[in-house]
Amino acid sequence: MTFRFLPILLFFSLLFTACDVDQTQEGDLPEIDVDVDTEAGQLPEYDVDWVDVDVNTTTRMVEVPKVTVQMVEEPVEVPVLDVSWPDEYGDAEETTFMVEADVDQEAELEIEEIYTTGKRMIVLARLDKDGERLSDGEMMRVSDQVVVNAPDMDVRYYIIGDRPNGATNTRYRYIADRDDIADMLQNGQSIYSRD
């Protein structure tokens, strides 16, 4: 029976020894007169010294994904959109919307649509991983891009498809299908669609 209370006693002993409390002023209760007149009282004051915490770093051996990406220049046709924006959006400048993913099998990644809600751009892409698997530990990068003259606004990237194993890029949110963001697209206007 005493072993059940031992963890509780240890917790409270740690709780009370984790800080140093020094009383710096005595306390007085207010004096009360029968006529319900009161004199101001004084609460005690305390200096509380909490536990000091130092944050340091150390080196540990951990497994991390190692991706080898070989970049080569090739001529690729990139869609360029010239959009006429209302004056209230401000100046527009050439902006490249790009999606990319590191995958362990042959795959295709394409931007399907770009929407604007007036305050935000929504880039919707699709990742199809239906090719042959690469050798163990081997990865390849797939990407797509569209150039738009656009004003400065918040951009959200969504990729329809399964997140690749070991994907570390948090710029893109992977979704099952466009219904996952249908409420965002409902009030938006499509400015690009790959047909």
LINPE-V880748 format. One record per residue. N is the residue number from 1. RES is the residue in one small letter. D_CENTER is the distance of its C-alpha to the mean C-alpha in whole Angstrom. Layout:
# LINPE-V880748
((N;RES;D_CENTER) (N;RES;D_CENTER))
This chain:
# LINPE-V880748
((1;m;48) (2;t;47) (3;f;44) (4;r;42) (5;f;42) (6;l;42) (7;p;38) (8;i;38) (9;l;40) (10;l;38) (11;f;35) (12;f;37) (13;s;39) (14;l;36) (15;l;34) (16;f;38) (17;t;38) (18;a;34) (19;c;35) (20;d;38) (21;v;40) (22;d;43) (23;q;45) (24;t;45) (25;q;48) (26;e;50) (27;g;49) (28;d;52) (29;l;52) (30;p;53) (31;e;57) (32;i;58) (33;d;61) (34;v;63) (35;d;63) (36;v;59) (37;d;59) (38;t;56) (39;e;56) (40;a;52) (41;g;51) (42;q;48) (43;l;46) (44;p;45) (45;e;43) (46;y;41) (47;d;39) (48;v;36) (49;d;35) (50;w;32) (51;v;31) (52;d;30) (53;v;27) (54;d;27) (55;v;23) (56;n;24) (57;t;23) (58;t;25) (59;t;26) (60;r;25) (61;m;26) (62;v;23) (63;e;23) (64;v;20) (65;p;20) (66;k;22) (67;v;22) (68;t;25) (69;v;25) (70;q;28) (71;m;28) (72;v;31) (73;e;32) (74;e;33) (75;p;34) (76;v;32) (77;e;32) (78;v;29) (79;p;29) (80;v;29) (81;l;29) (82;d;31) (83;v;30) (84;s;32) (85;w;30) (86;p;31) (87;d;32) (88;e;30) (89;y;27) (90;g;28) (91;d;29) (92;a;27) (93;e;27) (94;e;26) (95;t;23) (96;t;22) (97;f;19) (98;m;19) (99;v;17) (100;e;18) (101;a;17) (102;d;19) (103;v;21) (104;d;24) (105;q;27) (106;e;28) (107;a;26) (108;e;25) (109;l;22) (110;e;23) (111;i;22) (112;e;24) (113;e;23) (114;i;22) (115;y;22) (116;t;22) (117;t;21) (118;g;23) (119;k;20) (120;r;17) (121;m;18) (122;i;17) (123;v;17) (124;l;18) (125;a;19) (126;r;21) (127;l;21) (128;d;24) (129;k;25) (130;d;29) (131;g;30) (132;e;32) (133;r;30) (134;l;30) (135;s;31) (136;d;30) (137;g;27) (138;e;27) (139;m;24) (140;m;24) (141;r;22) (142;v;23) (143;s;21) (144;d;23) (145;q;23) (146;v;24) (147;v;25) (148;v;25) (149;n;27) (150;a;24) (151;p;24) (152;d;21) (153;m;18) (154;d;14) (155;v;14) (156;r;12) (157;y;13) (158;y;14) (159;i;16) (160;i;18) (161;g;19) (162;d;18) (163;r;15) (164;p;18) (165;n;18) (166;g;17) (167;a;14) (168;t;12) (169;n;10) (170;t;7) (171;r;8) (172;y;10) (173;r;10) (174;y;13) (175;i;15) (176;a;19) (177;d;21) (178;r;21) (179;d;22) (180;d;18) (181;i;17) (182;a;21) (183;d;21) (184;m;18) (185;l;21) (186;q;24) (187;n;24) (188;g;23) (189;q;26) (190;s;26) (191;i;27) (192;y;26) (193;s;27) (194;r;28) (195;d;32))
